[in-house]
């Protein structure tokens, strides 16, 4: 279900939207609303993916730190 809203954009942004929306398919112009919705949907997916990747990187770094500590312990043990 869609809801109607109103936003204020600069003339330059609107001109860009009109150019890009018209270039999706030759002869078939996409509406401003459809274009903006598609752009925002893509942005939300990218942000969600970035959050997942950041969390994964944090877990990888934590595991790497733990493994590095274990290796240092083993090396110290071997030196004695």
Secondary structure as UniProt FT lines:
FT   HELIX           11..22
FT   TURN            26..27
FT   HELIX           32..79
//
